Amino acid sequence: MKKISLSFAAILAASTMSFAQINKAFKINYAITYAVDPSEEAQAAPVSVYEAYVNNDKIKVISASGDGEESIFLIKKNEEQSIILYPGLAKYVVKENALSPHAIKFVPNQTKMIAGYPCKLAQVEIPISEDNDENSTLSIWYSDKLPATYWEGFDLFKKIPGAVLQLTTPLGMDMIAQNIADSQLDDKDFIVPEDYEQVASIYEDEEDSEESNQIAENLYLFEDAATNLLGVQDGEEKTIVPAQYLYIAPFVGDLSIVQYKNEKYGGINMAGKPIIPFQYDYLGYDDHLGQLVFGLNEKYGVMDKSGKILISANYDMISFINGGYAVFQQKNKYGILNQAGKIIVPATYSYISENNSTHFISIENDRYNLTEIKTNKIVAPDYDLISVTEEPNLFLASKDGKYGYLDGQGKVAIPFIYSGATSFSDGVASVSLADSDDVILINTKGERVEIDAAAEATDTI
């Protein structure tokens, strides 16, 4: 039995959690859009707000709203309670799964396509206020081809027989699914970390309320009462950024994505100085890669942190550049670009889920294929699941209910003998054998790793 050194994080993960199985799911990205006129269809810049993962049993929703605190909603559909995680605070709240009292009216013979899925119409009458007898009508477009998706604040969606893909309000502010893709849910995502503190609410007192507005160390959001615009002040309430923004995201590194009062997006540093001009319809930032995906006139491209354009906005959708390549979408088909913007793999695939520096994973009719980028040749077709790992030549895969690992030639590198498995991290992966629920660690050769010996190697950390 071979002994290797592991990171503290890998040992902790193996010793504190039971094995987690990966289950297929749908990933739905929701955004808020604004209409110029409430009677017109929303066409203003989208503001990404929720990233939902859903299947028939579970729901995980990551909130990207600008309240200064990321939250993660975890729902098991057969349980009466759900959990909200607040990673920035290391706290969590347990909520009773409420059912909205509002009646749903299903409208016959009304259909449209959203994000590639056929949708039906439902409507709900909501009182404008407690002091007003008048109602406001919400229009809900949903697809019964997708599992029901709901979370805290959207309990109404629990009554809808499918996933809501568009919520239209009379105020011209709508929530809509920007894209939908095949994905996965890992059971370990539904385990509350041991160091999290359970609280009744993160807004229990003034200090917690202040923390909820924190967007960086000693930087806090404030709202101008007259204009309802947002600015930034320090802990002594000195104004650092004037109240002139519709939206200010928490700082990631030294960059915050903001929406100016002209509804265009840009970026500011911690001194409030604009470092990305306010001219974009959409901005998404990856601090690890130092890249931004930007949108202009309903087309998307990639720039670096300094604002230098890496790939021009010529595509219906595009990913960050990973391993020298980016996935792009054109006319509902997907392909691969290199970092110079040259098309390496034409847009002929129904969906490309991810890539590394040598391969990409395409999904056709719910089947996963591993394909070489340079040759555009499928080397491993027709799997239940394939996913990249931190090891460039090892790919997690599943077939006929068993998990194993493929190499870059599509050959079996580690046999398909596991009832569940995770991607490699720090040279190890967690797996479980079919006749046991115990978690074991293996190295990249498929050899079992002794946790105790590895722990001794990290005593100096």
C-alpha positions as CSV (number, residue, x, y, z in Angstrom):
1,M,0.0,0.0,0.0
2,K,1.6,3.2,-1.1
3,K,2.0,6.3,1.2
4,I,1.9,9.8,-0.2
5,S,1.6,13.3,1.3
6,L,-1.8,15.0,1.2
7,S,-2.9,18.5,1.8
8,F,-4.7,19.2,5.0
9,A,-7.8,20.0,3.1
10,A,-7.8,16.6,1.4
11,I,-7.4,14.8,4.7
12,L,-10.1,16.9,6.3
13,A,-12.5,16.2,3.5
14,A,-11.9,12.5,3.7
15,S,-12.2,12.2,7.5
16,T,-15.2,14.4,8.1
17,M,-17.7,13.5,5.4
18,S,-19.4,10.4,4.3
19,F,-19.2,9.5,0.6
20,A,-21.2,11.7,-1.7
21,Q,-22.7,10.4,-4.9
22,I,-22.9,12.6,-8.0
23,N,-26.3,12.8,-9.6
24,K,-27.3,14.2,-12.9
25,A,-29.1,17.6,-12.7
26,F,-30.0,20.7,-14.8
27,K,-28.2,24.0,-14.3
28,I,-30.4,27.1,-14.8
29,N,-28.8,30.6,-14.7
30,Y,-31.3,33.3,-13.9
31,A,-30.9,37.0,-14.5
32,I,-32.9,40.1,-13.9
33,T,-33.8,42.2,-16.9
34,Y,-35.3,45.7,-17.1
35,A,-37.8,47.0,-19.6
36,V,-37.7,50.5,-20.9
37,D,-41.4,50.6,-20.8
38,P,-43.4,48.2,-18.5
39,S,-45.7,47.3,-21.5
40,E,-42.7,46.2,-23.6
41,E,-40.7,43.1,-23.4
42,A,-37.6,43.4,-21.2
43,Q,-34.5,44.3,-23.3
44,A,-32.1,46.0,-20.9
45,A,-28.9,44.6,-19.6
46,P,-29.3,41.3,-17.7
47,V,-28.2,41.1,-14.0
48,S,-27.2,37.6,-13.0
49,V,-28.8,36.8,-9.7
50,Y,-29.3,33.0,-9.2
51,E,-27.5,29.8,-10.3
52,A,-29.8,26.9,-9.8
53,Y,-29.0,23.1,-9.9
54,V,-32.1,20.9,-9.8
55,N,-33.2,17.3,-10.3
56,N,-36.3,15.4,-9.1
57,D,-35.0,15.1,-5.6
58,K,-32.9,18.1,-4.7
59,I,-32.4,21.8,-5.4
60,K,-29.2,23.9,-4.9
61,V,-29.5,27.6,-5.6
62,I,-26.5,30.0,-5.3
63,S,-27.6,33.7,-4.9
64,A,-25.4,36.2,-6.8
65,S,-27.5,39.2,-5.7
66,G,-25.8,42.4,-4.7
67,D,-26.6,42.3,-0.9
68,G,-23.0,41.9,0.0
69,E,-23.4,38.3,1.1
70,E,-23.5,35.2,-1.0
71,S,-26.1,32.7,0.1
72,I,-26.7,29.1,-0.9
73,F,-30.1,27.5,-0.7
74,L,-30.3,23.7,-0.2
75,I,-33.6,22.0,-0.6
76,K,-34.4,18.3,-0.4
77,K,-37.9,18.0,-1.9
78,N,-39.1,15.2,0.4
79,E,-38.2,17.1,3.6
80,E,-40.1,19.8,5.5
81,Q,-37.1,22.0,6.2
82,S,-34.4,23.6,4.0
83,I,-31.0,25.2,4.7
84,I,-29.5,28.5,3.8
85,L,-25.7,28.7,4.0
86,Y,-23.8,32.0,4.3
87,P,-20.2,31.1,3.4
88,G,-18.8,34.5,4.1
89,L,-20.2,34.4,7.7
90,A,-19.7,30.6,8.3
91,K,-23.3,30.5,9.4
92,Y,-26.5,28.7,8.4
93,V,-30.2,29.1,8.9
94,V,-32.8,26.2,8.9
95,K,-36.1,27.2,7.4
96,E,-39.5,25.5,7.3
97,N,-40.6,24.9,3.8
98,A,-43.6,27.2,3.5
99,L,-46.3,27.0,0.8
100,S,-47.4,30.2,-0.7
101,P,-51.1,31.1,0.0
102,H,-51.6,32.7,-3.4
103,A,-53.8,30.8,-6.0
104,I,-52.3,29.9,-9.3
105,K,-54.2,30.4,-12.5
106,F,-53.0,28.2,-15.4
107,V,-53.7,30.0,-18.8
108,P,-54.5,27.6,-21.6
109,N,-53.2,27.8,-25.2
110,Q,-50.3,30.2,-24.2
111,T,-46.8,28.9,-25.0
112,K,-43.4,30.2,-26.0
113,M,-39.8,29.0,-26.0
114,I,-37.3,30.1,-23.4
115,A,-33.7,29.0,-23.3
116,G,-34.6,26.2,-25.7
117,Y,-37.5,24.8,-23.7
118,P,-41.2,25.0,-24.4
119,C,-43.0,26.9,-21.7
120,K,-46.6,27.3,-20.5
121,L,-48.2,30.3,-18.8
122,A,-49.5,30.6,-15.3
123,Q,-50.7,33.8,-13.5
124,V,-50.9,34.9,-9.9
125,E,-52.7,37.9,-8.3
126,I,-50.7,39.5,-5.6
127,P,-51.9,42.4,-3.4
128,I,-50.0,45.6,-4.1
129,S,-49.9,46.4,-0.4
130,E,-51.8,45.6,2.9
131,D,-53.6,49.0,2.6
132,N,-54.6,48.6,-1.0
133,D,-57.3,46.4,-2.3
134,E,-55.9,46.4,-5.8
135,N,-53.9,43.4,-7.1
136,S,-50.8,43.1,-9.3
137,T,-50.6,40.3,-11.8
138,L,-47.5,38.2,-12.1
139,S,-47.0,36.1,-15.2
140,I,-45.1,32.8,-14.7
141,W,-43.7,31.0,-17.7
142,Y,-42.7,27.4,-16.8
143,S,-41.5,24.2,-18.5
144,D,-42.9,20.9,-17.4
145,K,-39.9,19.3,-19.2
146,L,-37.7,20.4,-16.2
147,P,-38.1,19.5,-12.5
148,A,-39.8,22.0,-10.2
149,T,-37.4,24.6,-8.9
150,Y,-38.1,26.8,-5.9
151,W,-36.2,28.4,-3.0
152,E,-36.5,30.9,-0.1
153,G,-38.4,34.0,-1.3
154,F,-39.9,32.0,-4.2
155,D,-42.1,29.6,-2.4
156,L,-44.8,30.4,-5.0
157,F,-42.8,28.3,-7.5
158,K,-43.4,25.2,-5.4
159,K,-47.0,25.1,-6.8
160,I,-45.8,25.2,-10.4
161,P,-45.5,21.8,-12.1
162,G,-42.1,22.4,-13.6
163,A,-39.2,24.9,-13.6
164,V,-40.1,28.5,-13.8
165,L,-38.1,30.1,-16.6
166,Q,-39.5,33.6,-16.6
167,L,-41.3,35.7,-14.0
168,T,-42.8,38.9,-15.4
169,T,-43.9,41.7,-13.2
170,P,-45.9,44.8,-14.0
171,L,-43.0,47.0,-13.0
172,G,-40.9,46.0,-16.0
173,M,-38.4,44.1,-13.9
174,D,-38.4,40.4,-14.9
175,M,-36.4,37.3,-13.9
176,I,-35.6,35.0,-16.8
177,A,-33.5,31.9,-17.4
178,Q,-30.5,32.9,-19.5
179,N,-29.3,29.4,-20.2
180,I,-30.0,25.8,-19.2
181,A,-27.4,23.0,-19.3
182,D,-26.9,19.5,-18.2
183,S,-25.0,19.4,-14.9
184,Q,-24.7,17.4,-11.7
185,L,-25.5,17.6,-8.0
186,D,-23.1,16.2,-5.5
187,D,-24.6,14.8,-2.2
188,K,-21.7,16.4,-0.3
189,D,-23.1,19.8,-1.2
190,F,-26.0,19.2,1.1
191,I,-23.7,18.6,4.2
192,V,-23.4,21.6,6.4
193,P,-19.7,22.3,7.2
194,E,-18.8,21.4,10.8
195,D,-17.4,24.9,11.5
196,Y,-20.7,26.7,10.5
197,E,-22.8,28.2,13.3
198,Q,-26.6,27.7,13.2
199,V,-28.4,31.0,13.8
200,A,-32.1,32.0,13.7
201,S,-31.3,34.8,11.2
202,I,-28.1,36.6,10.0
203,Y,-30.0,39.9,10.7
204,E,-30.6,39.1,14.4
205,D,-29.0,42.4,15.6
206,E,-27.5,45.6,14.2
207,E,-24.0,44.1,13.9
208,D,-25.3,41.3,11.7
209,S,-27.2,43.8,9.6
210,E,-24.1,45.8,9.2
211,E,-22.2,42.7,8.1
212,S,-24.8,42.0,5.4
213,N,-23.8,45.2,3.7
214,Q,-20.1,44.5,3.9
215,I,-18.5,44.2,0.4
216,A,-14.8,44.2,1.5
217,E,-12.8,44.7,4.6
218,N,-13.9,48.0,6.1
219,L,-16.1,48.8,3.1
220,Y,-19.9,48.8,3.3
221,L,-22.8,49.6,1.0
222,F,-25.1,52.5,1.7
223,E,-28.3,53.7,0.0
224,D,-29.2,57.3,-0.8
225,A,-32.7,57.8,0.6
226,A,-33.6,60.4,-2.1
227,T,-32.4,58.5,-5.2
228,N,-32.3,54.9,-4.0
229,L,-28.8,54.6,-5.6
230,L,-26.0,52.8,-3.9
231,G,-22.5,54.0,-2.8
232,V,-19.7,52.7,-0.5
233,Q,-18.5,54.0,2.8
234,D,-15.9,52.8,5.3
235,G,-16.4,51.7,8.9
236,E,-16.4,55.3,10.1
237,E,-19.2,56.2,7.5
238,K,-16.8,58.2,5.4
239,T,-18.0,58.1,1.7
240,I,-15.5,56.3,-0.5
241,V,-17.8,55.9,-3.5
242,P,-20.7,58.3,-4.1
243,A,-24.2,56.9,-4.3
244,Q,-24.5,56.7,-8.1
245,Y,-24.9,53.0,-8.8
246,L,-27.9,50.7,-9.3
247,Y,-25.8,47.7,-8.2
248,I,-22.5,47.1,-6.5
249,A,-21.1,43.5,-6.2
250,P,-18.9,42.4,-3.3
251,F,-15.3,42.9,-4.1
252,V,-13.5,39.8,-5.5
253,G,-9.8,40.6,-5.0
254,D,-9.6,44.3,-5.7
255,L,-12.4,44.5,-8.3
256,S,-16.2,45.1,-7.9
257,I,-18.6,44.8,-10.8
258,V,-21.1,47.7,-10.7
259,Q,-24.1,48.9,-12.6
260,Y,-24.0,52.6,-13.2
261,K,-27.2,54.7,-13.2
262,N,-27.2,54.6,-17.0
263,E,-27.8,50.8,-16.5
264,K,-24.4,49.9,-18.0
265,Y,-21.9,47.7,-16.2
266,G,-18.3,48.5,-15.4
267,G,-15.7,47.8,-12.6
268,I,-14.3,49.8,-9.8
269,N,-11.3,49.3,-7.4
270,M,-11.4,49.6,-3.6
271,A,-10.7,53.4,-3.9
272,G,-13.8,53.7,-6.0
273,K,-11.8,54.5,-9.2
274,P,-13.4,53.1,-12.4
275,I,-11.0,50.5,-13.9
276,I,-13.5,48.9,-16.4
277,P,-15.6,51.6,-18.3
278,F,-19.3,51.7,-17.8
279,Q,-20.3,50.6,-21.3
280,Y,-21.2,46.9,-21.0
281,D,-24.6,45.2,-21.0
282,Y,-23.2,42.4,-18.9
283,L,-20.0,41.6,-16.9
284,G,-19.0,38.4,-15.1
285,Y,-15.6,38.1,-13.4
286,D,-13.3,35.1,-12.5
287,D,-10.6,36.3,-10.1
288,H,-8.6,33.0,-10.4
289,L,-8.3,33.5,-14.2
290,G,-8.2,37.3,-14.1
291,Q,-10.8,37.4,-16.9
292,L,-14.2,39.0,-17.5
293,V,-16.9,37.8,-19.8
294,F,-18.6,40.9,-21.2
295,G,-21.8,41.5,-23.2
296,L,-22.5,44.1,-25.8
297,N,-25.6,44.2,-28.0
298,E,-26.6,40.7,-27.0
299,K,-23.2,39.3,-28.0
300,Y,-20.4,38.1,-25.6
301,G,-16.6,38.2,-25.5
302,V,-13.7,37.9,-23.0
303,M,-11.4,40.6,-21.7
304,D,-8.6,40.6,-19.1
305,K,-8.7,42.5,-15.8
306,S,-7.1,45.6,-17.4
307,G,-9.9,45.8,-19.9
308,K,-7.9,44.4,-22.8
309,I,-10.2,42.5,-25.2
310,L,-9.0,38.9,-25.5
311,I,-11.9,37.6,-27.6
312,S,-14.3,40.1,-29.3
313,A,-18.0,40.1,-28.5
314,N,-19.2,38.1,-31.5
315,Y,-20.9,35.1,-29.8
316,D,-24.3,34.3,-28.4
317,M,-22.5,33.0,-25.3
318,I,-18.9,32.3,-24.3
319,S,-17.0,30.8,-21.3
320,F,-13.9,32.1,-19.7
321,I,-10.6,31.0,-21.3
322,N,-9.5,27.8,-19.6
323,G,-6.3,26.0,-20.6
324,G,-6.0,28.2,-23.6
325,Y,-9.5,27.6,-24.9
326,A,-13.0,28.9,-24.5
327,V,-16.4,27.4,-25.3
328,F,-18.6,29.5,-27.5
329,Q,-22.3,29.3,-28.6
330,Q,-23.5,30.3,-32.0
331,K,-27.1,29.7,-33.2
332,N,-27.8,27.2,-30.4
333,K,-24.7,25.2,-31.2
334,Y,-21.4,25.0,-29.3
335,G,-17.7,25.0,-30.4
336,I,-14.2,25.8,-29.2
337,L,-12.0,28.9,-29.7
338,N,-8.4,29.4,-28.8
339,Q,-7.3,32.3,-26.8
340,A,-6.6,34.3,-29.9
341,G,-10.3,34.0,-30.9
342,K,-9.7,31.5,-33.7
343,I,-12.3,28.8,-34.1
344,I,-10.6,25.4,-33.4
345,V,-13.8,23.3,-33.2
346,P,-16.7,24.5,-35.3
347,A,-20.1,25.1,-33.5
348,T,-21.7,21.8,-34.3
349,Y,-22.3,20.4,-30.9
350,S,-25.6,20.5,-29.0
351,Y,-23.8,21.4,-25.8
352,I,-20.2,21.5,-24.5
353,S,-20.1,21.3,-20.7
354,E,-16.4,22.0,-19.9
355,N,-12.9,21.7,-21.2
356,N,-9.3,21.7,-20.2
357,S,-6.1,22.3,-22.2
358,T,-6.5,19.1,-24.3
359,H,-10.1,17.9,-24.3
360,F,-13.7,19.0,-24.1
361,I,-16.8,17.2,-23.0
362,S,-19.9,17.3,-25.2
363,I,-23.4,16.2,-24.4
364,E,-25.7,14.7,-27.0
365,N,-29.1,13.3,-26.0
366,D,-28.0,13.1,-22.4
367,R,-24.9,11.1,-23.2
368,Y,-21.4,12.4,-22.5
369,N,-18.5,12.2,-24.9
370,L,-14.8,13.0,-24.4
371,T,-13.3,14.7,-27.4
372,E,-9.7,15.8,-28.3
373,I,-9.6,19.6,-29.0
374,K,-6.9,19.6,-31.7
375,T,-8.3,16.7,-33.7
376,N,-12.0,17.2,-32.9
377,K,-12.1,13.4,-32.5
378,I,-14.3,11.6,-29.9
379,V,-12.1,9.3,-27.9
380,A,-14.7,8.1,-25.3
381,P,-18.3,8.1,-26.5
382,D,-21.6,7.4,-24.8
383,Y,-21.1,7.7,-21.0
384,D,-23.6,8.6,-18.3
385,L,-21.2,11.2,-17.0
386,I,-17.7,12.6,-17.8
387,S,-16.0,15.4,-16.0
388,V,-12.6,17.1,-16.0
389,T,-10.4,16.8,-12.9
390,E,-7.4,18.8,-11.6
391,E,-5.3,16.0,-13.2
392,P,-5.0,16.9,-16.9
393,N,-4.9,13.3,-18.1
394,L,-7.6,11.9,-15.8
395,F,-11.4,12.3,-16.3
396,L,-14.0,11.2,-13.9
397,A,-16.6,9.0,-15.7
398,S,-19.7,6.9,-15.0
399,K,-21.3,4.1,-17.0
400,D,-24.0,1.6,-16.0
401,G,-24.1,2.9,-12.4
402,K,-20.3,2.5,-11.8
403,Y,-17.6,5.1,-11.6
404,G,-14.0,5.1,-12.8
405,Y,-11.5,7.3,-14.6
406,L,-10.5,7.6,-18.2
407,D,-7.2,8.8,-19.6
408,G,-6.7,11.3,-22.5
409,Q,-6.9,8.5,-25.1
410,G,-10.3,7.5,-23.7
411,K,-9.0,4.3,-22.2
412,V,-9.8,3.1,-18.7
413,A,-7.1,4.4,-16.4
414,I,-8.7,3.4,-13.1
415,P,-11.4,0.6,-13.3
416,F,-15.1,1.2,-13.1
417,I,-15.5,-0.6,-9.8
418,Y,-16.9,2.3,-7.6
419,S,-20.4,3.1,-6.6
420,G,-19.4,6.7,-6.4
421,A,-16.4,8.9,-6.9
422,T,-15.1,12.5,-6.9
423,S,-12.7,14.4,-9.1
424,F,-9.0,14.4,-8.2
425,S,-7.7,17.3,-6.0
426,D,-4.2,17.5,-4.7
427,G,-3.5,14.1,-6.4
428,V,-6.2,12.2,-4.6
429,A,-9.9,11.4,-5.0
430,S,-12.6,10.0,-2.7
431,V,-14.3,6.8,-3.8
432,S,-16.6,4.1,-2.4
433,L,-16.8,0.5,-3.3
434,A,-20.1,-1.1,-4.2
435,D,-20.2,-3.3,-1.1
436,S,-19.4,-0.5,1.3
437,D,-20.5,3.0,2.2
438,D,-17.1,3.9,3.6
439,V,-15.0,6.5,1.9
440,I,-11.5,5.7,0.8
441,L,-8.8,7.8,-0.8
442,I,-7.0,6.7,-4.0
443,N,-4.1,8.3,-5.8
444,T,-3.8,8.8,-9.6
445,K,-2.7,5.2,-10.1
446,G,-5.9,3.9,-8.3
447,E,-3.8,2.9,-5.3
448,R,-5.4,3.2,-1.9
449,V,-3.9,5.9,0.3
450,E,-3.4,5.5,4.1
451,I,-4.9,8.6,5.7
452,D,-3.0,8.2,9.0
453,A,0.3,8.1,7.2
454,A,-0.6,11.1,5.1
455,A,-1.8,13.0,8.2
456,E,1.7,12.5,9.8
457,A,3.2,14.1,6.7
458,T,1.2,17.3,7.2
459,D,2.0,17.7,10.9
460,T,4.3,20.6,10.1
461,I,1.5,22.6,8.3
